[in-house]
Amino acid sequence: MLIAIEGIDGSGKSTLLKSLESLLPADNYAFCAEFQSPIKEVVKDMLHEGTTFFLKTYFFAADRAWTYKKIALPAIEAGQTVIWDRYVDTALAYRYAERDKADIINLEFVEEINRPFKKADFTVYLKMPVKLSAKRATSARRKEPYNMVFLKQVEQYYDRLAKSDPSYYIVDATRTANEVTNEVYEIIMKHQNMIEKSVLEIDAQRVDQLVRMMDDAFKSSYGLLDNQSDLVENQVPYGVVKGSVEHALFMFYVVQNDHGVKSYRMYEKAKELYRSNPEYFDPIWISTNFQEGALDGLVENVSKRIGSRYPMALAKSWYYNSVVLCEKYGGNPINMFISSDDATVLIKTIKSFRGYGAKIGGMLLRAIVGVGFNKSVKNLDKVLVPVDIHDSRILFLTGGFKDPAYKTQGFDYYKYVSKAQEALLDACNRCNISWLDVDRALWLTGSRGCSSNKCEMCYIKPICAGMSYQF
């Protein structure tokens, strides 16, 4: 499989490639980019010397051809996935923007000279406004060879490709590098799972048994689930009425930080922050007292105080989400919570906020229903269960998922997360069980049990018998 990463200058392609290199196993993936051939220095110089359309067409294709022949094709033949930073569509987009400068050849010839290259199985298009690209270049003190008018032409070409080519994935590149990487990683894993579906065996009866047991365990508060205070639904600051606007605000802000941290510790710190400085949970106050590019106060007084893995990313989300709450929902998240009774519509609205991906967005949806902010939600059976790597592990432990490579060193549970979402939802629907309590039970089990080997307290121990708990 060949994956292309495209976008205008400064959209974060190289940063994304480095992040993916650190996340993906080297045995299964190969990485390619411009300027890896013996003529790379000559080609680089062409960017700044005003070289003709004619020469750029040939030299950039030659640079790509060398990498294609020496690195990409051998990797594909060996069964690896190739991820390429700036592939064929870069040549088309940038030559398109220079088309008025053509001296001998035209755009049709550019397409023809690049035709021998394998078409990417899918393309990740990092979409970023030209103004932000220029701002990033200035901040990084980069000498960009292109002006904004030129890059606008490149952007227009990419936009047309993205609309006409179903293999294009548009990714919002204005977000943090971590958020972009996470989304692209999920896209890659989705495709890998599609390829490997013949390898993964799903025992539907086992998965059905699991969801029934988890649903029963949660409802009866059995073992590990006797204390459910850690759930986000149950996080209410002192003096705040459950189900009030203040509770909705606290929950809305805090849930976006519920990843990569110890949840119960973060919740307690957030409650202490609310007690001492409730204004930081007031979107009107936040949007009035802070502005884009000047969020150090939020980093110091919010991100660091409640404990964030990515302090500036959380500060940006805290600010931008406050602005949206004010502009669209009068500063009251309950207005957003009840904006639709259709869960499939509501989850899209939630995920439109910064920092709310599939997992975090699903957790908030679960909490909205659980607390009773929206009592009329329908179509929950059409929304994927917001699982994470813990749930993927549990499915393997209980025999719901089977893979020949399971229990081998370095086994990647994360790549099965999307399949876990589908399998758990299918099982809940088959068993006529709402996934809400099943998800709560899985969350508590994954964070309390499977992470600390408390098997004697776990309701699903019988179907884990004889399986390894070493992760």
Secondary structure per residue as TSV (DSSP state, phi and psi in degrees):
chain	resnum	aa	ss	phi	psi
A	1	M	-	360.0	142.9
A	2	L	E	-123.2	125.7
A	3	I	E	-115.2	129.7
A	4	A	E	-105.0	141.2
A	5	I	E	-113.7	119.8
A	6	E	E	-126.5	162.7
A	7	G	-	155.2	163.5
A	8	I	S	-70.9	170.1
A	9	D	T	-56.2	137.1
A	10	G	T	83.5	6.4
A	11	S	S	-82.6	-5.5
A	12	G	S	99.9	20.6
A	13	K	H	-63.8	-48.7
A	14	S	H	-65.5	-39.5
A	15	T	H	-62.8	-42.9
A	16	L	H	-61.8	-43.8
A	17	L	H	-60.6	-43.0
A	18	K	H	-63.1	-41.5
A	19	S	H	-64.2	-42.4
A	20	L	H	-66.2	-35.1
A	21	E	H	-60.9	-35.6
A	22	S	H	-79.0	-21.6
A	23	L	H	-92.8	-35.2
A	24	L	S	-95.9	140.6
A	25	P	-	-64.8	130.8
A	26	A	T	-62.2	-27.3
A	27	D	T	-68.4	-22.9
A	28	N	T	-107.6	-12.2
A	29	Y	E	-132.7	145.3
A	30	A	E	-125.7	148.0
A	31	F	E	-123.5	132.4
A	32	C	E	-128.6	155.9
A	33	A	E	-157.8	176.5
A	34	E	S	-66.9	161.0
A	35	F	S	64.1	42.6
A	36	Q	-	-110.6	-2.2
A	37	S	S	-91.7	170.8
A	38	P	T	-62.8	-18.4
A	39	I	T	-100.5	17.7
A	40	K	H	-58.7	-39.5
A	41	E	H	-66.9	-37.5
A	42	V	H	-63.6	-43.4
A	43	V	H	-67.6	-40.8
A	44	K	H	-59.1	-43.0
A	45	D	H	-61.9	-29.0
A	46	M	H	-64.5	-24.8
A	47	L	T	-65.7	-29.3
A	48	H	T	-111.3	-2.7
A	49	E	T	-104.7	5.7
A	50	G	T	67.2	33.5
A	51	T	-	-62.3	152.3
A	52	T	-	-69.6	157.4
A	53	F	H	-52.3	-43.0
A	54	F	H	-57.7	-51.7
A	55	L	H	-69.6	-39.6
A	56	K	H	-60.8	-41.5
A	57	T	H	-57.5	-46.0
A	58	Y	H	-75.3	-45.7
A	59	F	H	-71.2	-40.0
A	60	F	H	-67.4	-36.6
A	61	A	H	-66.1	-37.6
A	62	A	H	-66.7	-41.7
A	63	D	H	-60.0	-44.7
A	64	R	H	-67.6	-39.2
A	65	A	H	-61.8	-39.5
A	66	W	H	-62.7	-48.2
A	67	T	H	-64.9	-37.5
A	68	Y	I	-62.4	-46.1
A	69	K	I	-74.4	-41.6
A	70	K	I	-85.0	-31.2
A	71	I	I	-116.9	-53.9
A	72	A	I	-67.2	-53.8
A	73	L	H	-61.0	-45.9
A	74	P	H	-59.4	-36.8
A	75	A	H	-66.8	-43.7
A	76	I	H	-63.9	-41.8
A	77	E	H	-65.0	-27.8
A	78	A	T	-85.6	2.6
A	79	G	T	89.1	8.8
A	80	Q	-	-84.5	159.5
A	81	T	E	-95.7	129.5
A	82	V	E	-99.6	128.5
A	83	I	E	-113.9	122.7
A	84	W	E	-119.6	121.2
A	85	D	E	-82.8	112.1
A	86	R	S	67.7	94.6
A	87	Y	-	-108.1	-147.0
A	88	V	H	-61.2	-38.9
A	89	D	H	-64.6	-22.0
A	90	T	H	-62.8	-46.3
A	91	A	H	-59.7	-43.3
A	92	L	H	-66.6	-43.9
A	93	A	H	-67.2	-44.2
A	94	Y	H	-75.8	-34.8
A	95	R	H	-71.2	-31.3
A	96	Y	H	-60.5	-42.5
A	97	A	H	-68.0	-20.0
A	98	E	T	-101.2	9.0
A	99	R	G	-58.8	-29.4
A	100	D	G	-72.8	-10.2
A	101	K	G	-99.0	2.8
A	102	A	-	-59.1	131.8
A	103	D	S	-105.7	-34.1
A	104	I	S	-125.8	-43.7
A	105	I	-	-111.8	168.8
A	106	N	-	-121.8	-179.2
A	107	L	H	-63.6	-34.1
A	108	E	H	-59.9	-35.8
A	109	F	H	-71.3	-34.3
A	110	V	H	-60.7	-43.4
A	111	E	H	-62.2	-39.5
A	112	E	H	-68.9	-41.3
A	113	I	H	-70.8	-21.3
A	114	N	T	-98.9	0.7
A	115	R	T	-64.3	-32.9
A	116	P	T	-63.9	-21.0
A	117	F	S	-71.4	137.8
A	118	K	-	-57.6	135.1
A	119	K	-	-68.4	138.6
A	120	A	-	-62.0	139.2
A	121	D	S	-62.9	-37.3
A	122	F	E	-156.7	159.2
A	123	T	E	-122.9	132.1
A	124	V	E	-96.2	114.7
A	125	Y	E	-101.4	107.4
A	126	L	E	-80.0	100.7
A	127	K	E	-89.2	125.4
A	128	M	-	-144.4	136.0
A	129	P	-	-59.8	144.1
A	130	V	H	-59.3	-37.4
A	131	K	H	-61.6	-40.6
A	132	L	H	-69.1	-36.1
A	133	S	H	-58.8	-45.5
A	134	A	H	-65.0	-38.8
A	135	K	H	-63.9	-41.7
A	136	R	H	-64.6	-39.7
A	137	A	H	-63.0	-40.2
A	138	T	H	-67.0	-44.0
A	139	S	H	-62.2	-38.6
A	140	A	T	-86.4	-1.4
A	141	R	T	56.8	38.6
A	142	R	-	-85.8	146.9
A	143	K	-	-95.2	95.5
A	144	E	-	-83.8	134.8
A	145	P	S	-78.6	-7.0
A	146	Y	S	-119.2	147.0
A	147	N	-	-94.3	176.4
A	148	M	H	-67.9	-33.4
A	149	V	H	-64.1	-43.6
A	150	F	H	-62.7	-48.7
A	151	L	H	-64.3	-29.9
A	152	K	H	-63.5	-38.0
A	153	Q	H	-65.2	-41.4
A	154	V	H	-61.9	-45.3
A	155	E	H	-58.7	-43.1
A	156	Q	H	-62.2	-37.9
A	157	Y	H	-65.9	-46.4
A	158	Y	H	-60.6	-41.4
A	159	D	H	-61.1	-40.1
A	160	R	H	-66.3	-40.6
A	161	L	H	-62.1	-43.6
A	162	A	H	-62.5	-33.3
A	163	K	H	-77.1	-31.8
A	164	S	H	-96.8	-20.2
A	165	D	-	-107.6	111.2
A	166	P	T	-66.8	-12.4
A	167	S	T	-86.0	2.5
A	168	Y	E	-88.0	133.2
A	169	Y	E	-111.0	120.8
A	170	I	E	-89.0	121.7
A	171	V	E	-118.1	128.6
A	172	D	E	-70.1	107.8
A	173	A	T	-89.1	3.9
A	174	T	T	-80.2	-10.5
A	175	R	S	-82.1	-177.7
A	176	T	-	-67.6	157.1
A	177	A	H	-59.7	-36.1
A	178	N	H	-66.2	-42.2
A	179	E	H	-65.3	-41.7
A	180	V	H	-64.2	-45.8
A	181	T	H	-59.3	-44.1
A	182	N	H	-61.1	-42.7
A	183	E	H	-66.2	-44.1
A	184	V	H	-66.5	-38.3
A	185	Y	H	-59.4	-43.4
A	186	E	H	-63.1	-39.2
A	187	I	H	-63.1	-44.6
A	188	I	H	-63.4	-44.2
A	189	M	H	-63.6	-35.6
A	190	K	H	-60.0	-44.2
A	191	H	H	-71.1	-38.4
A	192	Q	H	-62.2	-40.1
A	193	N	H	-64.3	-35.9
A	194	M	H	-63.9	-38.5
A	195	I	H	-71.7	-38.5
A	196	E	H	-93.4	8.4
A	197	K	T	-61.6	-25.9
A	198	S	T	-72.9	-20.2
A	199	V	T	-84.3	-42.8
A	200	L	-	-75.6	125.4
A	201	E	E	-105.9	127.3
A	202	I	E	-107.5	121.7
A	203	D	-	-92.9	96.0
A	204	A	H	-59.7	-36.4
A	205	Q	H	-64.6	-39.7
A	206	R	H	-64.5	-43.4
A	207	V	H	-66.0	-40.4
A	208	D	H	-59.5	-43.3
A	209	Q	H	-62.1	-41.4
A	210	L	H	-61.0	-49.1
A	211	V	H	-67.5	-34.5
A	212	R	H	-64.2	-44.5
A	213	M	H	-65.3	-41.2
A	214	M	H	-66.4	-40.7
A	215	D	H	-63.0	-45.0
A	216	D	H	-63.2	-43.9
A	217	A	H	-62.5	-40.7
A	218	F	H	-67.8	-45.6
A	219	K	H	-66.4	-28.2
A	220	S	H	-98.6	2.1
A	221	S	T	53.2	48.2
A	222	Y	-	-83.2	138.8
A	223	G	G	50.5	-116.5
A	224	L	G	-57.0	-24.3
A	225	L	G	-98.3	13.0
A	226	D	G	-70.8	-23.4
A	227	N	-	-117.4	112.3
A	228	Q	-	-110.4	19.7
A	229	S	T	-69.2	-20.0
A	230	D	T	-74.0	-17.3
A	231	L	S	-63.4	145.9
A	232	V	G	-62.0	-30.1
A	233	E	G	-59.5	-26.6
A	234	N	G	-100.2	12.6
A	235	Q	-	-91.1	101.9
A	236	V	-	-129.0	117.8
A	237	P	-	-61.3	154.6
A	238	Y	T	-59.1	131.5
A	239	G	T	87.9	-5.0
A	240	V	-	-99.0	138.2
A	241	V	-	-84.6	128.8
A	242	K	T	-62.3	130.2
A	243	G	T	90.9	0.1
A	244	S	S	-83.7	172.7
A	245	V	H	-60.9	-39.7
A	246	E	H	-63.2	-40.4
A	247	H	H	-64.8	-42.7
A	248	A	H	-60.4	-42.5
A	249	L	H	-63.9	-46.9
A	250	F	H	-58.7	-48.1
A	251	M	H	-63.7	-44.0
A	252	F	H	-58.9	-44.9
A	253	Y	H	-72.6	-43.5
A	254	V	H	-74.0	-36.0
A	255	V	H	-62.4	-27.7
A	256	Q	T	-67.4	-14.8
A	257	N	T	-101.5	7.9
A	258	D	-	-85.9	61.2
A	259	H	S	-156.5	139.1
A	260	G	S	70.4	14.9
A	261	V	S	-137.8	163.5
A	262	K	-	-76.7	110.2
A	263	S	H	-55.8	-49.6
A	264	Y	H	-64.4	-34.3
A	265	R	H	-68.5	-43.5
A	266	M	H	-62.7	-42.0
A	267	Y	H	-60.7	-42.6
A	268	E	H	-65.5	-41.2
A	269	K	H	-64.4	-37.9
A	270	A	H	-66.5	-38.3
A	271	K	H	-65.1	-38.1
A	272	E	H	-65.9	-39.4
A	273	L	H	-62.9	-42.1
A	274	Y	H	-63.1	-40.0
A	275	R	H	-63.2	-42.9
A	276	S	H	-86.6	-32.5
A	277	N	-	-140.9	70.8
A	278	P	G	-62.5	-18.5
A	279	E	G	-62.6	-24.9
A	280	Y	G	-72.7	-4.6
A	281	F	G	-113.2	20.3
A	282	D	-	-113.1	107.2
A	283	P	H	-61.7	-31.4
A	284	I	H	-67.2	-44.6
A	285	W	H	-64.9	-42.7
A	286	I	H	-62.8	-49.2
A	287	S	H	-70.0	-20.7
A	288	T	H	-84.1	-36.6
A	289	N	H	-96.8	-5.4
A	290	F	-	-131.7	162.4
A	291	Q	B	-146.5	159.5
A	292	E	T	-55.9	133.0
A	293	G	T	89.4	-4.9
A	294	A	B	-137.4	67.5
A	295	L	-	-114.9	18.6
A	296	D	H	-60.1	-33.3
A	297	G	H	-63.8	-37.3
A	298	L	H	-71.2	-35.2
A	299	V	I	-61.7	-47.8
A	300	E	I	-72.7	-42.6
A	301	N	I	-95.1	-12.4
A	302	V	I	-120.5	-65.6
A	303	S	I	-55.6	-49.1
A	304	K	H	-75.9	-28.8
A	305	R	H	-75.3	-34.2
A	306	I	H	-94.9	-10.6
A	307	G	-	86.9	98.3
A	308	S	-	-125.0	140.2
A	309	R	S	-69.0	-31.3
A	310	Y	S	-130.4	85.1
A	311	P	H	-55.5	-46.7
A	312	M	H	-69.4	-36.9
A	313	A	H	-62.0	-43.1
A	314	L	H	-65.7	-41.1
A	315	A	H	-60.5	-41.8
A	316	K	H	-64.0	-44.0
A	317	S	H	-62.7	-42.2
A	318	W	H	-58.6	-42.7
A	319	Y	H	-73.8	-54.0
A	320	Y	H	-61.8	-39.3
A	321	N	H	-67.5	-32.2
A	322	S	H	-63.9	-42.8
A	323	V	H	-62.2	-45.1
A	324	V	H	-65.4	-40.9
A	325	L	H	-58.9	-40.9
A	326	C	H	-69.6	-45.3
A	327	E	H	-70.5	-37.5
A	328	K	H	-104.7	-26.2
A	329	Y	H	-130.6	20.6
A	330	G	T	62.1	24.4
A	331	G	T	76.3	9.7
A	332	N	-	-119.5	109.9
A	333	P	H	-63.6	-22.8
A	334	I	H	-62.0	-33.3
A	335	N	H	-61.7	-33.7
A	336	M	H	-74.5	-40.7
A	337	F	H	-59.4	-33.6
A	338	I	T	-104.7	14.7
A	339	S	S	-67.2	-20.2
A	340	S	-	-153.2	144.9
A	341	D	S	-92.3	-3.7
A	342	D	B	-93.2	115.3
A	343	A	H	-59.1	-33.6
A	344	T	H	-68.2	-30.4
A	345	V	H	-80.4	-43.0
A	346	L	H	-63.3	-40.0
A	347	I	H	-64.8	-34.5
A	348	K	H	-66.1	-39.2
A	349	T	H	-63.4	-45.3
A	350	I	H	-61.2	-44.3
A	351	K	H	-72.0	-10.6
A	352	S	T	-75.3	-16.2
A	353	F	S	-79.6	151.5
A	354	R	T	-67.1	130.4
A	355	G	T	91.0	-3.4
A	356	Y	-	-103.4	90.6
A	357	G	-	-89.4	-158.9
A	358	A	H	-61.8	-44.5
A	359	K	H	-71.9	-55.6
A	360	I	H	-65.5	-40.2
A	361	G	H	-62.0	-41.6
A	362	G	H	-66.0	-36.9
A	363	M	H	-62.9	-41.7
A	364	L	H	-67.4	-41.3
A	365	L	H	-58.8	-45.4
A	366	R	H	-58.4	-41.8
A	367	A	H	-70.3	-37.8
A	368	I	H	-58.4	-44.4
A	369	V	H	-72.3	-42.7
A	370	G	H	-63.6	-40.6
A	371	V	H	-75.2	-27.4
A	372	G	T	99.9	17.1
A	373	F	S	-63.3	-37.7
A	374	N	-	-129.2	106.6
A	375	K	T	-93.4	2.4
A	376	S	T	-114.8	15.5
A	377	V	-	-66.4	132.4
A	378	K	B	-122.9	170.5
A	379	N	-	67.0	24.8
A	380	L	G	-62.3	-26.4
A	381	D	G	-71.0	-2.8
A	382	K	G	-109.0	2.5
A	383	V	S	-105.2	127.8
A	384	L	-	-61.1	143.9
A	385	V	-	-65.9	131.6
A	386	P	-	-79.6	65.1
A	387	V	-	-83.7	165.5
A	388	D	-	-133.7	-162.5
A	389	I	H	-62.7	-29.7
A	390	H	H	-58.5	-43.4
A	391	D	H	-68.0	-37.2
A	392	S	H	-60.8	-44.4
A	393	R	H	-61.7	-44.1
A	394	I	H	-62.0	-38.0
A	395	L	H	-64.5	-36.6
A	396	F	H	-72.0	-41.2
A	397	L	H	-60.1	-37.9
A	398	T	T	-90.0	-0.8
A	399	G	T	83.7	5.1
A	400	G	S	-67.2	-35.3
A	401	F	E	-111.3	138.8
A	402	K	E	-134.8	135.7
A	403	D	-	-146.9	136.2
A	404	P	T	-56.9	-26.9
A	405	A	T	-87.5	-5.3
A	406	Y	T	-58.3	139.8
A	407	K	T	80.1	-1.9
A	408	T	S	-78.5	156.0
A	409	Q	T	-62.0	133.8
A	410	G	T	78.7	15.5
A	411	F	-	-57.7	130.3
A	412	D	-	-94.7	95.9
A	413	Y	G	-68.7	-28.9
A	414	Y	G	-61.3	-33.5
A	415	K	G	-70.7	-8.6
A	416	Y	G	-101.7	6.2
A	417	V	H	-61.4	-46.0
A	418	S	H	-64.7	-36.1
A	419	K	H	-68.3	-34.3
A	420	A	H	-64.7	-40.4
A	421	Q	H	-56.9	-48.2
A	422	E	H	-67.9	-44.3
A	423	A	H	-64.9	-41.4
A	424	L	H	-69.2	-39.7
A	425	L	H	-64.8	-44.1
A	426	D	H	-59.5	-42.1
A	427	A	H	-66.1	-43.8
A	428	C	H	-60.1	-42.2
A	429	N	H	-67.8	-39.5
A	430	R	H	-63.1	-37.5
A	431	C	T	-89.0	1.2
A	432	N	T	57.0	44.9
A	433	I	-	-120.3	133.7
A	434	S	-	-67.8	137.5
A	435	W	H	-74.6	-8.5
A	436	L	H	-59.6	-52.8
A	437	D	H	-71.9	-32.2
A	438	V	H	-62.7	-43.3
A	439	D	H	-65.3	-41.2
A	440	R	H	-60.8	-43.5
A	441	A	H	-65.3	-42.2
A	442	L	H	-64.3	-39.6
A	443	W	H	-62.8	-46.6
A	444	L	H	-67.1	-40.3
A	445	T	H	-65.8	-44.4
A	446	G	H	-64.5	-38.1
A	447	S	H	-84.7	-28.5
A	448	R	H	-103.1	-34.0
A	449	G	T	-100.1	-65.7
A	450	C	T	-66.3	-18.2
A	451	S	T	-86.9	-11.0
A	452	S	T	-138.0	16.7
A	453	N	T	54.9	43.3
A	454	K	-	-92.4	54.6
A	455	C	G	-62.6	-32.8
A	456	E	G	-66.0	-17.3
A	457	M	G	-101.5	0.6
A	458	C	-	-96.7	133.7
A	459	Y	T	-67.7	-27.9
A	460	I	T	-95.1	9.9
A	461	K	H	-51.9	-40.9
A	462	P	H	-56.5	-36.1
A	463	I	H	-91.7	2.3
A	464	C	H	-101.2	-1.2
A	465	A	T	-54.6	132.7
A	466	G	T	81.6	2.3
A	467	M	-	-103.6	154.3
A	468	S	-	-77.2	142.1
A	469	Y	-	-108.2	14.2
A	470	Q	-	-89.2	121.4
A	471	F	-	-102.6	360.0
